[in-house]
Amino acid sequence: MTLTRDLARLWEARGFRRLTYSRVLSQAGDGMFQVGIATAFFFDPTQAAAPADIAIGFAILLAPFTLVGPFVGPLIDRWQRQRIVLVGNLVRVALTAGIIVVIAAGGPTWSLYVLALLTLSVNRFLLAAMSAGIAKVVPEDELLAANAIMPTLGTIAAAIGAGIGGLATFLAPGASDTSLALAALIASAAAFALASWVATWLRRRELGPDHPLEALHLAEQIRALGAELSDGVVYLRRRVTPFHALGVMAFQRLLYGIMFIAAILISRNLLGDPDHPEESLGAFTVVLAFAAVGFGLAAVLTPWLGPRVERQTWIVGCLVLGAAGQALLVFSSARWALFAAAVIVSLAVQGAKIAVDTIVQHDTADEVRGRAFALYDMAFNVAFIASAALAALVLPPDGYSPLVMAGVAAAYLAIAALYAQAPRVPSPIA
């Protein structure tokens, strides 16, 4: 089995092994945290949860970081990435503890949004640092396998974490939404603390950068970061292939976001009783579990196909596969259709993401790699906010519309047709 062989080979690399431990723990905590936040924001029967309400919630959580996020890339090229992973997870422990206190004390909703915003912002910073660091702990010819295994294991860990966070819905039927949220958030804080501890196993300079950019005073640093970010955009455009790959990732994330928001609404209104959060949250947890199966399949298939199919061709195939999975929801909103679509579309999204990660890493120089992945995260967040806004406009209150599902499937095919014409070889940088 290719996945097993690749994992066994990569596991011999000390840096890869330890970075994977930290990433898995960190993203398991992400899954638990997201369940806690979803319970507090989207499955609380006292809260409205129309498409527009969910769109506003996601915009509040992600829009500010989208404005600040581009500046983390140069910081990833300036600071030691091992320290980012270590300290960042400790910061998330403190922020999650603050959220727990606010929920337990019945604090104002705006304070939850602020703390959740900060926690998710640190999370994107951590993922960008860990993605940039992969290239420092594996040989260049192992990048595709490493990008298939480590992020996918992290994504599966996030789904498992979400399952653990949602387990209380089955063990404690009738429990209040507050109790369910607190249980998930406490578990997430413990996972973040473990991830930070494991990061101490890595040497301080092990994740790079090899030649950190010079530290500057705050005002000078802000100006320098803006200039460096602009240089990063110019670099990616001139290299062509990573720029196009990031564009595909953003469009695919927009389409996936529409399905994600629809799944929340369908779980709340069609698969569960809005007045009983344990039913709705339980249904959504099962959807996430099926999505984890798709992520796992991507980790198996992508490395196996790597020597046989070029990365851009695989991305086109994943987009076509995403259209097929989305088309299932054109015909039914039943559990079987949502669960099958979750598997197929998640396989398509993760398979393409693995290839995009590899293109960005392989075709980008190390000194700008942090900026490249910060731009990656910016595109990720902008696409998700756009998907929330679009979903608010086109989805009905219960989340299901055959016409919208058909439109999403058609959009997958249109992007596949466009990207099939994109250049396969990066342009040289003088």
TORKOL-4160 file (C-alpha; in steps of 0.2 Angstrom, whole numbers, padded with zeros to 4 digits, m for minus):
430
<pt num="1" X="0000" Y="0000" Z="0000"/>
<pt num="2" X="0008" Y="0017" Z="m0006"/>
<pt num="3" X="0002" Y="0027" Z="0009"/>
<pt num="4" X="0009" Y="0014" Z="0022"/>
<pt num="5" X="0026" Y="0013" Z="0012"/>
<pt num="6" X="0027" Y="0032" Z="0011"/>
<pt num="7" X="0023" Y="0034" Z="0029"/>
<pt num="8" X="0035" Y="0021" Z="0035"/>
<pt num="9" X="0049" Y="0029" Z="0024"/>
<pt num="10" X="0045" Y="0047" Z="0030"/>
<pt num="11" X="0043" Y="0042" Z="0048"/>
<pt num="12" X="0062" Y="0038" Z="0049"/>
<pt num="13" X="0065" Y="0057" Z="0047"/>
<pt num="14" X="0065" Y="0064" Z="0065"/>
<pt num="15" X="0059" Y="0081" Z="0060"/>
<pt num="16" X="0045" Y="0075" Z="0050"/>
<pt num="17" X="0039" Y="0063" Z="0064"/>
<pt num="18" X="0039" Y="0076" Z="0077"/>
<pt num="19" X="0031" Y="0090" Z="0067"/>
<pt num="20" X="0018" Y="0077" Z="0062"/>
<pt num="21" X="0015" Y="0074" Z="0081"/>
<pt num="22" X="0013" Y="0092" Z="0084"/>
<pt num="23" X="0002" Y="0095" Z="0069"/>
<pt num="24" X="m0010" Y="0081" Z="0073"/>
<pt num="25" X="m0012" Y="0086" Z="0091"/>
<pt num="26" X="m0015" Y="0104" Z="0086"/>
<pt num="27" X="m0028" Y="0100" Z="0073"/>
<pt num="28" X="m0037" Y="0088" Z="0084"/>
<pt num="29" X="m0039" Y="0102" Z="0096"/>
<pt num="30" X="m0045" Y="0113" Z="0081"/>
<pt num="31" X="m0059" Y="0100" Z="0078"/>
<pt num="32" X="m0064" Y="0100" Z="0096"/>
<pt num="33" X="m0064" Y="0119" Z="0096"/>
<pt num="34" X="m0074" Y="0121" Z="0080"/>
<pt num="35" X="m0087" Y="0109" Z="0088"/>
<pt num="36" X="m0088" Y="0120" Z="0104"/>
<pt num="37" X="m0089" Y="0136" Z="0093"/>
<pt num="38" X="m0102" Y="0129" Z="0082"/>
<pt num="39" X="m0113" Y="0123" Z="0097"/>
<pt num="40" X="m0112" Y="0140" Z="0104"/>
<pt num="41" X="m0115" Y="0150" Z="0088"/>
<pt num="42" X="m0125" Y="0139" Z="0076"/>
<pt num="43" X="m0134" Y="0125" Z="0086"/>
<pt num="44" X="m0140" Y="0135" Z="0101"/>
<pt num="45" X="m0159" Y="0135" Z="0100"/>
<pt num="46" X="m0160" Y="0152" Z="0107"/>
<pt num="47" X="m0150" Y="0159" Z="0092"/>
<pt num="48" X="m0156" Y="0162" Z="0075"/>
<pt num="49" X="m0148" Y="0151" Z="0061"/>
<pt num="50" X="m0154" Y="0157" Z="0044"/>
<pt num="51" X="m0141" Y="0157" Z="0030"/>
<pt num="52" X="m0138" Y="0176" Z="0033"/>
<pt num="53" X="m0135" Y="0173" Z="0052"/>
<pt num="54" X="m0122" Y="0160" Z="0048"/>
<pt num="55" X="m0114" Y="0171" Z="0035"/>
<pt num="56" X="m0112" Y="0185" Z="0047"/>
<pt num="57" X="m0105" Y="0174" Z="0060"/>
<pt num="58" X="m0091" Y="0167" Z="0048"/>
<pt num="59" X="m0088" Y="0185" Z="0041"/>
<pt num="60" X="m0085" Y="0192" Z="0059"/>
<pt num="61" X="m0073" Y="0177" Z="0063"/>
<pt num="62" X="m0063" Y="0177" Z="0047"/>
<pt num="63" X="m0064" Y="0195" Z="0039"/>
<pt num="64" X="m0052" Y="0204" Z="0052"/>
<pt num="65" X="m0039" Y="0190" Z="0050"/>
<pt num="66" X="m0041" Y="0191" Z="0031"/>
<pt num="67" X="m0035" Y="0209" Z="0033"/>
<pt num="68" X="m0021" Y="0205" Z="0045"/>
<pt num="69" X="m0017" Y="0188" Z="0039"/>
<pt num="70" X="m0006" Y="0193" Z="0024"/>
<pt num="71" X="0007" Y="0201" Z="0036"/>
<pt num="72" X="0010" Y="0184" Z="0045"/>
<pt num="73" X="0019" Y="0177" Z="0029"/>
<pt num="74" X="0034" Y="0189" Z="0031"/>
<pt num="75" X="0034" Y="0185" Z="0050"/>
<pt num="76" X="0036" Y="0166" Z="0046"/>
<pt num="77" X="0051" Y="0171" Z="0035"/>
<pt num="78" X="0058" Y="0182" Z="0049"/>
<pt num="79" X="0054" Y="0171" Z="0065"/>
<pt num="80" X="0059" Y="0153" Z="0069"/>
<pt num="81" X="0044" Y="0143" Z="0064"/>
<pt num="82" X="0047" Y="0130" Z="0078"/>
<pt num="83" X="0044" Y="0145" Z="0090"/>
<pt num="84" X="0029" Y="0150" Z="0081"/>
<pt num="85" X="0022" Y="0132" Z="0084"/>
<pt num="86" X="0027" Y="0131" Z="0102"/>
<pt num="87" X="0021" Y="0149" Z="0107"/>
<pt num="88" X="0006" Y="0149" Z="0096"/>
<pt num="89" X="m0002" Y="0134" Z="0104"/>
<pt num="90" X="0001" Y="0141" Z="0121"/>
<pt num="91" X="m0008" Y="0157" Z="0116"/>
<pt num="92" X="m0023" Y="0147" Z="0110"/>
<pt num="93" X="m0024" Y="0138" Z="0127"/>
<pt num="94" X="m0025" Y="0155" Z="0135"/>
<pt num="95" X="m0038" Y="0161" Z="0122"/>
<pt num="96" X="m0049" Y="0145" Z="0124"/>
<pt num="97" X="m0048" Y="0147" Z="0143"/>
<pt num="98" X="m0055" Y="0165" Z="0140"/>
<pt num="99" X="m0069" Y="0158" Z="0129"/>
<pt num="100" X="m0074" Y="0145" Z="0142"/>
<pt num="101" X="m0075" Y="0158" Z="0156"/>
<pt num="102" X="m0086" Y="0169" Z="0145"/>
<pt num="103" X="m0098" Y="0155" Z="0141"/>
<pt num="104" X="m0099" Y="0149" Z="0159"/>
<pt num="105" X="m0102" Y="0166" Z="0165"/>
<pt num="106" X="m0115" Y="0170" Z="0151"/>
<pt num="107" X="m0105" Y="0184" Z="0144"/>
<pt num="108" X="m0109" Y="0195" Z="0129"/>
<pt num="109" X="m0109" Y="0187" Z="0112"/>
<pt num="110" X="m0097" Y="0200" Z="0105"/>
<pt num="111" X="m0084" Y="0194" Z="0117"/>
<pt num="112" X="m0085" Y="0176" Z="0111"/>
<pt num="113" X="m0083" Y="0182" Z="0093"/>
<pt num="114" X="m0068" Y="0192" Z="0098"/>
<pt num="115" X="m0059" Y="0178" Z="0107"/>
<pt num="116" X="m0064" Y="0165" Z="0094"/>
<pt num="117" X="m0057" Y="0177" Z="0080"/>
<pt num="118" X="m0041" Y="0178" Z="0089"/>
<pt num="119" X="m0040" Y="0159" Z="0092"/>
<pt num="120" X="m0044" Y="0155" Z="0073"/>
<pt num="121" X="m0031" Y="0169" Z="0068"/>
<pt num="122" X="m0017" Y="0160" Z="0078"/>
<pt num="123" X="m0023" Y="0144" Z="0070"/>
<pt num="124" X="m0020" Y="0150" Z="0052"/>
<pt num="125" X="m0003" Y="0157" Z="0057"/>
<pt num="126" X="0002" Y="0140" Z="0064"/>
<pt num="127" X="m0004" Y="0130" Z="0049"/>
<pt num="128" X="0005" Y="0142" Z="0038"/>
<pt num="129" X="0021" Y="0140" Z="0048"/>
<pt num="130" X="0020" Y="0121" Z="0048"/>
<pt num="131" X="0016" Y="0120" Z="0030"/>
<pt num="132" X="0032" Y="0131" Z="0026"/>
<pt num="133" X="0042" Y="0120" Z="0038"/>
<pt num="134" X="0038" Y="0103" Z="0029"/>
<pt num="135" X="0051" Y="0107" Z="0016"/>
<pt num="136" X="0064" Y="0108" Z="0029"/>
<pt num="137" X="0062" Y="0091" Z="0037"/>
<pt num="138" X="0060" Y="0080" Z="0021"/>
<pt num="139" X="0070" Y="0078" Z="0005"/>
<pt num="140" X="0064" Y="0088" Z="m0010"/>
<pt num="141" X="0059" Y="0071" Z="m0019"/>
<pt num="142" X="0048" Y="0067" Z="m0004"/>
<pt num="143" X="0038" Y="0083" Z="m0004"/>
<pt num="144" X="0023" Y="0076" Z="m0013"/>
<pt num="145" X="0021" Y="0061" Z="m0001"/>
<pt num="146" X="0024" Y="0072" Z="0014"/>
<pt num="147" X="0011" Y="0084" Z="0008"/>
<pt num="148" X="m0001" Y="0070" Z="0006"/>
<pt num="149" X="0002" Y="0063" Z="0023"/>
<pt num="150" X="0005" Y="0076" Z="0035"/>
<pt num="151" X="m0009" Y="0089" Z="0031"/>
<pt num="152" X="m0021" Y="0075" Z="0028"/>
<pt num="153" X="m0017" Y="0066" Z="0045"/>
<pt num="154" X="m0020" Y="0084" Z="0052"/>
<pt num="155" X="m0036" Y="0085" Z="0043"/>
<pt num="156" X="m0042" Y="0068" Z="0049"/>
<pt num="157" X="m0036" Y="0072" Z="0066"/>
<pt num="158" X="m0047" Y="0088" Z="0066"/>
<pt num="159" X="m0062" Y="0077" Z="0060"/>
<pt num="160" X="m0058" Y="0065" Z="0074"/>
<pt num="161" X="m0057" Y="0079" Z="0086"/>
<pt num="162" X="m0074" Y="0085" Z="0080"/>
<pt num="163" X="m0081" Y="0068" Z="0083"/>
<pt num="164" X="m0074" Y="0068" Z="0101"/>
<pt num="165" X="m0081" Y="0085" Z="0104"/>
<pt num="166" X="m0098" Y="0079" Z="0097"/>
<pt num="167" X="m0097" Y="0063" Z="0107"/>
<pt num="168" X="m0106" Y="0071" Z="0121"/>
<pt num="169" X="m0121" Y="0073" Z="0110"/>
<pt num="170" X="m0123" Y="0054" Z="0111"/>
<pt num="171" X="m0117" Y="0051" Z="0129"/>
<pt num="172" X="m0128" Y="0065" Z="0136"/>
<pt num="173" X="m0144" Y="0066" Z="0127"/>
<pt num="174" X="m0154" Y="0081" Z="0133"/>
<pt num="175" X="m0138" Y="0091" Z="0139"/>
<pt num="176" X="m0139" Y="0110" Z="0137"/>
<pt num="177" X="m0130" Y="0118" Z="0122"/>
<pt num="178" X="m0119" Y="0127" Z="0135"/>
<pt num="179" X="m0113" Y="0110" Z="0143"/>
<pt num="180" X="m0109" Y="0103" Z="0126"/>
<pt num="181" X="m0099" Y="0118" Z="0121"/>
<pt num="182" X="m0089" Y="0119" Z="0137"/>
<pt num="183" X="m0085" Y="0100" Z="0136"/>
<pt num="184" X="m0078" Y="0102" Z="0118"/>
<pt num="185" X="m0068" Y="0118" Z="0122"/>
<pt num="186" X="m0060" Y="0111" Z="0138"/>
<pt num="187" X="m0054" Y="0096" Z="0127"/>
<pt num="188" X="m0047" Y="0107" Z="0114"/>
<pt num="189" X="m0037" Y="0117" Z="0126"/>
<pt num="190" X="m0029" Y="0101" Z="0132"/>
<pt num="191" X="m0025" Y="0096" Z="0115"/>
<pt num="192" X="m0017" Y="0113" Z="0111"/>
<pt num="193" X="m0006" Y="0112" Z="0127"/>
<pt num="194" X="0000" Y="0094" Z="0121"/>
<pt num="195" X="0004" Y="0101" Z="0104"/>
<pt num="196" X="0015" Y="0115" Z="0111"/>
<pt num="197" X="0024" Y="0102" Z="0122"/>
<pt num="198" X="0028" Y="0091" Z="0107"/>
<pt num="199" X="0035" Y="0106" Z="0098"/>
<pt num="200" X="0049" Y="0107" Z="0111"/>
<pt num="201" X="0055" Y="0091" Z="0104"/>
<pt num="202" X="0060" Y="0100" Z="0088"/>
<pt num="203" X="0076" Y="0110" Z="0087"/>
<pt num="204" X="0074" Y="0129" Z="0087"/>
<pt num="205" X="0080" Y="0131" Z="0069"/>
<pt num="206" X="0074" Y="0114" Z="0063"/>
<pt num="207" X="0059" Y="0121" Z="0053"/>
<pt num="208" X="0068" Y="0136" Z="0046"/>
<pt num="209" X="0070" Y="0149" Z="0039"/>
<pt num="210" X="0088" Y="0146" Z="0036"/>
<pt num="211" X="0092" Y="0165" Z="0035"/>
<pt num="212" X="0079" Y="0174" Z="0045"/>
<pt num="213" X="0075" Y="0192" Z="0039"/>
<pt num="214" X="0081" Y="0206" Z="0050"/>
<pt num="215" X="0070" Y="0211" Z="0065"/>
<pt num="216" X="0065" Y="0229" Z="0064"/>
<pt num="217" X="0056" Y="0242" Z="0075"/>
<pt num="218" X="0037" Y="0241" Z="0074"/>
<pt num="219" X="0034" Y="0255" Z="0062"/>
<pt num="220" X="0048" Y="0250" Z="0051"/>
<pt num="221" X="0043" Y="0231" Z="0052"/>
<pt num="222" X="0025" Y="0236" Z="0047"/>
<pt num="223" X="0031" Y="0245" Z="0031"/>
<pt num="224" X="0044" Y="0231" Z="0027"/>
<pt num="225" X="0030" Y="0218" Z="0029"/>
<pt num="226" X="0019" Y="0227" Z="0017"/>
<pt num="227" X="0033" Y="0228" Z="0004"/>
<pt num="228" X="0038" Y="0210" Z="0007"/>
<pt num="229" X="0020" Y="0204" Z="0004"/>
<pt num="230" X="0019" Y="0214" Z="m0012"/>
<pt num="231" X="0035" Y="0206" Z="m0017"/>
<pt num="232" X="0028" Y="0189" Z="m0013"/>
<pt num="233" X="0013" Y="0192" Z="m0025"/>
<pt num="234" X="0024" Y="0198" Z="m0039"/>
<pt num="235" X="0035" Y="0183" Z="m0037"/>
<pt num="236" X="0021" Y="0171" Z="m0037"/>
<pt num="237" X="0013" Y="0179" Z="m0053"/>
<pt num="238" X="0030" Y="0178" Z="m0062"/>
<pt num="239" X="0032" Y="0160" Z="m0057"/>
<pt num="240" X="0015" Y="0157" Z="m0064"/>
<pt num="241" X="0011" Y="0139" Z="m0058"/>
<pt num="242" X="0010" Y="0143" Z="m0039"/>
<pt num="243" X="m0001" Y="0158" Z="m0043"/>
<pt num="244" X="m0013" Y="0148" Z="m0054"/>
<pt num="245" X="m0013" Y="0134" Z="m0041"/>
<pt num="246" X="m0018" Y="0146" Z="m0027"/>
<pt num="247" X="m0032" Y="0153" Z="m0038"/>
<pt num="248" X="m0039" Y="0135" Z="m0040"/>
<pt num="249" X="m0038" Y="0132" Z="m0022"/>
<pt num="250" X="m0048" Y="0148" Z="m0018"/>
<pt num="251" X="m0062" Y="0144" Z="m0030"/>
<pt num="252" X="m0063" Y="0126" Z="m0024"/>
<pt num="253" X="m0064" Y="0132" Z="m0006"/>
<pt num="254" X="m0078" Y="0144" Z="m0011"/>
<pt num="255" X="m0088" Y="0130" Z="m0018"/>
<pt num="256" X="m0084" Y="0119" Z="m0003"/>
<pt num="257" X="m0089" Y="0133" Z="0009"/>
<pt num="258" X="m0106" Y="0133" Z="0001"/>
<pt num="259" X="m0109" Y="0115" Z="0004"/>
<pt num="260" X="m0102" Y="0116" Z="0022"/>
<pt num="261" X="m0114" Y="0130" Z="0026"/>
<pt num="262" X="m0128" Y="0120" Z="0018"/>
<pt num="263" X="m0123" Y="0105" Z="0028"/>
<pt num="264" X="m0125" Y="0115" Z="0044"/>
<pt num="265" X="m0142" Y="0121" Z="0040"/>
<pt num="266" X="m0148" Y="0104" Z="0033"/>
<pt num="267" X="m0141" Y="0096" Z="0049"/>
<pt num="268" X="m0150" Y="0108" Z="0060"/>
<pt num="269" X="m0167" Y="0109" Z="0051"/>
<pt num="270" X="m0169" Y="0093" Z="0041"/>
<pt num="271" X="m0159" Y="0079" Z="0050"/>
<pt num="272" X="m0162" Y="0086" Z="0067"/>
<pt num="273" X="m0174" Y="0096" Z="0078"/>
<pt num="274" X="m0168" Y="0114" Z="0079"/>
<pt num="275" X="m0175" Y="0114" Z="0097"/>
<pt num="276" X="m0164" Y="0100" Z="0102"/>
<pt num="277" X="m0146" Y="0104" Z="0099"/>
<pt num="278" X="m0139" Y="0087" Z="0103"/>
<pt num="279" X="m0149" Y="0080" Z="0088"/>
<pt num="280" X="m0143" Y="0093" Z="0076"/>
<pt num="281" X="m0125" Y="0093" Z="0082"/>
<pt num="282" X="m0125" Y="0074" Z="0082"/>
<pt num="283" X="m0131" Y="0074" Z="0064"/>
<pt num="284" X="m0117" Y="0087" Z="0059"/>
<pt num="285" X="m0104" Y="0077" Z="0068"/>
<pt num="286" X="m0108" Y="0062" Z="0057"/>
<pt num="287" X="m0107" Y="0072" Z="0042"/>
<pt num="288" X="m0089" Y="0077" Z="0047"/>
<pt num="289" X="m0085" Y="0059" Z="0050"/>
<pt num="290" X="m0089" Y="0055" Z="0032"/>
<pt num="291" X="m0079" Y="0070" Z="0027"/>
<pt num="292" X="m0064" Y="0062" Z="0036"/>
<pt num="293" X="m0066" Y="0046" Z="0026"/>
<pt num="294" X="m0064" Y="0057" Z="0010"/>
<pt num="295" X="m0049" Y="0065" Z="0017"/>
<pt num="296" X="m0041" Y="0049" Z="0021"/>
<pt num="297" X="m0044" Y="0042" Z="0004"/>
<pt num="298" X="m0036" Y="0057" Z="m0003"/>
<pt num="299" X="m0020" Y="0053" Z="0007"/>
<pt num="300" X="m0020" Y="0036" Z="0000"/>
<pt num="301" X="m0024" Y="0040" Z="m0019"/>
<pt num="302" X="m0014" Y="0055" Z="m0021"/>
<pt num="303" X="0004" Y="0048" Z="m0017"/>
<pt num="304" X="m0001" Y="0032" Z="m0027"/>
<pt num="305" X="m0006" Y="0042" Z="m0042"/>
<pt num="306" X="0009" Y="0054" Z="m0040"/>
<pt num="307" X="0022" Y="0045" Z="m0051"/>
<pt num="308" X="0008" Y="0041" Z="m0064"/>
<pt num="309" X="m0001" Y="0058" Z="m0066"/>
<pt num="310" X="0006" Y="0075" Z="m0066"/>
<pt num="311" X="0000" Y="0087" Z="m0052"/>
<pt num="312" X="m0010" Y="0098" Z="m0063"/>
<pt num="313" X="m0019" Y="0084" Z="m0071"/>
<pt num="314" X="m0024" Y="0077" Z="m0054"/>
<pt num="315" X="m0031" Y="0094" Z="m0049"/>
<pt num="316" X="m0042" Y="0094" Z="m0064"/>
<pt num="317" X="m0048" Y="0076" Z="m0060"/>
<pt num="318" X="m0052" Y="0081" Z="m0042"/>
<pt num="319" X="m0062" Y="0096" Z="m0049"/>
<pt num="320" X="m0072" Y="0084" Z="m0060"/>
<pt num="321" X="m0074" Y="0072" Z="m0045"/>
<pt num="322" X="m0080" Y="0086" Z="m0034"/>
<pt num="323" X="m0094" Y="0090" Z="m0047"/>
<pt num="324" X="m0099" Y="0072" Z="m0047"/>
<pt num="325" X="m0101" Y="0072" Z="m0028"/>
<pt num="326" X="m0110" Y="0088" Z="m0028"/>
<pt num="327" X="m0122" Y="0082" Z="m0041"/>
<pt num="328" X="m0129" Y="0069" Z="m0028"/>
<pt num="329" X="m0137" Y="0083" Z="m0019"/>
<pt num="330" X="m0146" Y="0089" Z="m0034"/>
<pt num="331" X="m0157" Y="0073" Z="m0032"/>
<pt num="332" X="m0159" Y="0072" Z="m0013"/>
<pt num="333" X="m0156" Y="0080" Z="0004"/>
<pt num="334" X="m0158" Y="0063" Z="0012"/>
<pt num="335" X="m0144" Y="0057" Z="0024"/>
<pt num="336" X="m0137" Y="0045" Z="0011"/>
<pt num="337" X="m0135" Y="0059" Z="m0001"/>
<pt num="338" X="m0127" Y="0071" Z="0011"/>
<pt num="339" X="m0115" Y="0058" Z="0018"/>
<pt num="340" X="m0110" Y="0051" Z="0001"/>
<pt num="341" X="m0107" Y="0069" Z="m0005"/>
<pt num="342" X="m0097" Y="0073" Z="0010"/>
<pt num="343" X="m0085" Y="0058" Z="0006"/>
<pt num="344" X="m0083" Y="0062" Z="m0012"/>
<pt num="345" X="m0082" Y="0081" Z="m0011"/>
<pt num="346" X="m0069" Y="0080" Z="0003"/>
<pt num="347" X="m0059" Y="0067" Z="m0007"/>
<pt num="348" X="m0059" Y="0079" Z="m0021"/>
<pt num="349" X="m0055" Y="0095" Z="m0011"/>
<pt num="350" X="m0041" Y="0087" Z="m0001"/>
<pt num="351" X="m0033" Y="0078" Z="m0016"/>
<pt num="352" X="m0032" Y="0095" Z="m0025"/>
<pt num="353" X="m0026" Y="0103" Z="m0010"/>
<pt num="354" X="m0011" Y="0091" Z="m0008"/>
<pt num="355" X="m0006" Y="0094" Z="m0026"/>
<pt num="356" X="m0008" Y="0113" Z="m0023"/>
<pt num="357" X="0003" Y="0112" Z="m0008"/>
<pt num="358" X="0016" Y="0103" Z="m0017"/>
<pt num="359" X="0016" Y="0115" Z="m0032"/>
<pt num="360" X="0018" Y="0130" Z="m0020"/>
<pt num="361" X="0032" Y="0122" Z="m0011"/>
<pt num="362" X="0041" Y="0115" Z="m0025"/>
<pt num="363" X="0040" Y="0130" Z="m0037"/>
<pt num="364" X="0043" Y="0143" Z="m0023"/>
<pt num="365" X="0060" Y="0148" Z="m0015"/>
<pt num="366" X="0062" Y="0145" Z="0003"/>
<pt num="367" X="0065" Y="0164" Z="0007"/>
<pt num="368" X="0047" Y="0168" Z="0001"/>
<pt num="369" X="0039" Y="0152" Z="0005"/>
<pt num="370" X="0031" Y="0159" Z="0021"/>
<pt num="371" X="0024" Y="0173" Z="0012"/>
<pt num="372" X="0017" Y="0161" Z="m0001"/>
<pt num="373" X="0008" Y="0151" Z="0012"/>
<pt num="374" X="0002" Y="0167" Z="0021"/>
<pt num="375" X="m0006" Y="0172" Z="0004"/>
<pt num="376" X="m0013" Y="0154" Z="0003"/>
<pt num="377" X="m0022" Y="0157" Z="0020"/>
<pt num="378" X="m0028" Y="0174" Z="0014"/>
<pt num="379" X="m0036" Y="0167" Z="m0001"/>
<pt num="380" X="m0043" Y="0153" Z="0009"/>
<pt num="381" X="m0052" Y="0165" Z="0021"/>
<pt num="382" X="m0058" Y="0177" Z="0007"/>
<pt num="383" X="m0065" Y="0162" Z="m0002"/>
<pt num="384" X="m0074" Y="0156" Z="0014"/>
<pt num="385" X="m0081" Y="0173" Z="0018"/>
<pt num="386" X="m0087" Y="0174" Z="0000"/>
<pt num="387" X="m0095" Y="0157" Z="0001"/>
<pt num="388" X="m0104" Y="0162" Z="0016"/>
<pt num="389" X="m0110" Y="0178" Z="0008"/>
<pt num="390" X="m0115" Y="0169" Z="m0008"/>
<pt num="391" X="m0124" Y="0155" Z="0003"/>
<pt num="392" X="m0134" Y="0169" Z="0012"/>
<pt num="393" X="m0140" Y="0175" Z="m0005"/>
<pt num="394" X="m0145" Y="0158" Z="m0013"/>
<pt num="395" X="m0149" Y="0145" Z="0000"/>
<pt num="396" X="m0166" Y="0144" Z="0008"/>
<pt num="397" X="m0168" Y="0144" Z="0027"/>
<pt num="398" X="m0167" Y="0124" Z="0028"/>
<pt num="399" X="m0151" Y="0124" Z="0018"/>
<pt num="400" X="m0157" Y="0113" Z="0003"/>
<pt num="401" X="m0159" Y="0119" Z="m0015"/>
<pt num="402" X="m0157" Y="0107" Z="m0029"/>
<pt num="403" X="m0154" Y="0122" Z="m0041"/>
<pt num="404" X="m0140" Y="0129" Z="m0030"/>
<pt num="405" X="m0132" Y="0111" Z="m0029"/>
<pt num="406" X="m0133" Y="0110" Z="m0048"/>
<pt num="407" X="m0125" Y="0127" Z="m0050"/>
<pt num="408" X="m0110" Y="0122" Z="m0038"/>
<pt num="409" X="m0108" Y="0106" Z="m0048"/>
<pt num="410" X="m0107" Y="0116" Z="m0064"/>
<pt num="411" X="m0095" Y="0128" Z="m0057"/>
<pt num="412" X="m0083" Y="0114" Z="m0052"/>
<pt num="413" X="m0083" Y="0108" Z="m0071"/>
<pt num="414" X="m0080" Y="0126" Z="m0077"/>
<pt num="415" X="m0065" Y="0128" Z="m0066"/>
<pt num="416" X="m0058" Y="0111" Z="m0071"/>
<pt num="417" X="m0060" Y="0117" Z="m0090"/>
<pt num="418" X="m0050" Y="0133" Z="m0086"/>
<pt num="419" X="m0036" Y="0125" Z="m0076"/>
<pt num="420" X="m0034" Y="0111" Z="m0089"/>
<pt num="421" X="m0027" Y="0125" Z="m0100"/>
<pt num="422" X="m0015" Y="0132" Z="m0087"/>
<pt num="423" X="0004" Y="0131" Z="m0090"/>
<pt num="424" X="0013" Y="0115" Z="m0082"/>
<pt num="425" X="0030" Y="0122" Z="m0080"/>
<pt num="426" X="0035" Y="0137" Z="m0069"/>
<pt num="427" X="0042" Y="0152" Z="m0077"/>
<pt num="428" X="0061" Y="0156" Z="m0072"/>
<pt num="429" X="0065" Y="0170" Z="m0061"/>
<pt num="430" X="0079" Y="0181" Z="m0067"/>
